[in-house]
Amino acid sequence: MNAGDFLTLMRKITDVQAHVRERGADETTDWVHSYSAVEASSLATVLAAAAVSEKDHAALEAQLHAILELASTGYVQASHIARFREIDLEEFPAPLQGYVTDLLESA
């Protein structure tokens, strides 16, 4: 992945508009096998921070799915998604609680 594509992706996953964040998270999964260790861990860290504060259900689901895909690379460690420890699972939609639990157990 070249620097320009990486920056564009980071901008999308941190955009102020929920639909752009959702699309950015979805696009993250398109490149999973192209990331270096640093890129994958950076994306996971930013996606975790975004997910903790995400209010849009669709964007949140896309963010969590993207982090799971990134975790499958072996590059994501517990420290990269440490923000998940801030999550009160009771506040998360029930279908998405499993994502968070899986991520915390796998990293």
Backbone torsions as a table, in degrees:
resi	resn	phi	psi	omega
1	MET	NA	131.8	-180.0
2	ASN	-84.9	166.0	-174.2
3	ALA	-60.2	-41.2	-179.7
4	GLY	-62.7	-43.2	178.3
5	ASP	-65.0	-39.9	179.7
6	PHE	-63.4	-45.7	179.6
7	LEU	-65.3	-39.9	177.5
8	THR	-61.0	-42.9	178.9
9	LEU	-63.9	-44.2	178.1
10	MET	-60.5	-41.4	179.0
11	ARG	-62.7	-40.1	179.5
12	LYS	-65.5	-44.1	-175.6
13	ILE	-74.8	-8.6	176.9
14	THR	-115.0	10.9	-177.8
15	ASP	-63.3	156.7	179.1
16	VAL	-75.2	-21.9	-178.6
17	GLN	-92.7	129.0	-176.3
18	ALA	-58.8	-41.1	-177.0
19	HIS	-66.8	-29.6	177.3
20	VAL	-74.5	-40.2	176.2
21	ARG	-62.2	-41.0	178.1
22	GLU	-61.9	-46.8	179.7
23	ARG	-63.3	-39.8	177.8
24	GLY	-62.4	-42.5	178.1
25	ALA	-64.7	-41.3	177.5
26	ASP	-62.5	-41.8	179.6
27	GLU	-66.7	-27.8	177.5
28	THR	-57.5	-39.7	-177.8
29	THR	-71.8	-21.3	179.4
30	ASP	-68.9	-23.5	-173.5
31	TRP	-108.9	4.4	-169.4
32	VAL	-44.7	-42.6	-176.1
33	HIS	-84.7	2.5	179.5
34	SER	-102.7	-6.6	-174.9
35	TYR	-81.8	144.1	168.3
36	SER	-78.7	171.3	178.7
37	ALA	-59.9	-41.3	-179.0
38	VAL	-66.6	-42.6	179.3
39	GLU	-63.6	-46.9	-179.1
40	ALA	-62.4	-45.0	-179.0
41	SER	-69.0	-36.2	177.0
42	SER	-64.4	-46.1	178.9
43	LEU	-62.3	-43.1	179.7
44	ALA	-62.4	-40.4	179.9
45	THR	-63.2	-46.3	-179.3
46	VAL	-69.4	-41.4	178.0
47	LEU	-63.2	-37.7	178.2
48	ALA	-64.9	-43.4	177.8
49	ALA	-62.3	-41.5	179.0
50	ALA	-65.7	-41.8	-177.7
51	ALA	-64.4	-36.9	-178.6
52	VAL	-60.6	-34.4	-177.6
53	SER	-105.8	3.0	-175.9
54	GLU	-68.4	133.8	177.9
55	LYS	-105.3	-19.8	-178.0
56	ASP	-87.8	122.2	-175.6
57	HIS	-59.8	-45.5	-178.1
58	ALA	-66.0	-41.8	178.6
59	ALA	-65.7	-40.5	179.4
60	LEU	-62.2	-45.6	179.2
61	GLU	-61.2	-42.0	179.1
62	ALA	-64.9	-39.8	179.0
63	GLN	-63.6	-46.2	-179.4
64	LEU	-65.0	-40.8	177.9
65	HIS	-62.5	-42.5	-180.0
66	ALA	-62.5	-40.6	179.0
67	ILE	-65.5	-40.4	176.4
68	LEU	-60.4	-42.4	178.0
69	GLU	-64.1	-42.9	178.1
70	LEU	-63.0	-39.0	179.5
71	ALA	-62.0	-29.3	-179.3
72	SER	-67.8	-14.2	178.7
73	THR	-75.7	-18.6	-176.0
74	GLY	86.5	-1.9	-178.0
75	TYR	-89.4	-16.2	-175.6
76	VAL	-93.2	124.4	179.3
77	GLN	-110.3	166.9	-179.0
78	ALA	-54.7	-36.5	-178.8
79	SER	-65.4	-25.7	-179.6
80	HIS	-74.0	-25.6	-180.0
81	ILE	-118.4	26.3	-178.5
82	ALA	-58.0	-26.3	178.7
83	ARG	-56.7	-26.3	179.9
84	PHE	-60.8	-21.7	178.1
85	ARG	-67.2	-16.3	177.9
86	GLU	-81.3	-12.5	-173.8
87	ILE	-77.3	132.7	169.1
88	ASP	-93.5	104.1	-175.0
89	LEU	-57.3	-25.7	178.7
90	GLU	-63.1	-26.2	-179.4
91	GLU	-84.7	-14.3	-179.7
92	PHE	-83.2	146.8	173.5
93	PRO	-58.0	138.3	-175.3
94	ALA	-50.0	-45.0	-178.6
95	PRO	-62.8	-23.5	-177.0
96	LEU	-92.5	-12.0	179.6
97	GLN	-61.4	-35.0	178.4
98	GLY	-63.5	-37.5	176.4
99	TYR	-57.3	-49.8	-176.6
100	VAL	-64.0	-44.8	178.7
101	THR	-59.8	-46.2	178.4
102	ASP	-60.2	-41.9	-179.7
103	LEU	-65.3	-43.0	-179.1
104	LEU	-66.5	-33.9	-180.0
105	GLU	-79.2	-28.9	-175.3
106	SER	-85.7	-23.6	-176.6
107	ALA	-94.8	NA	NA
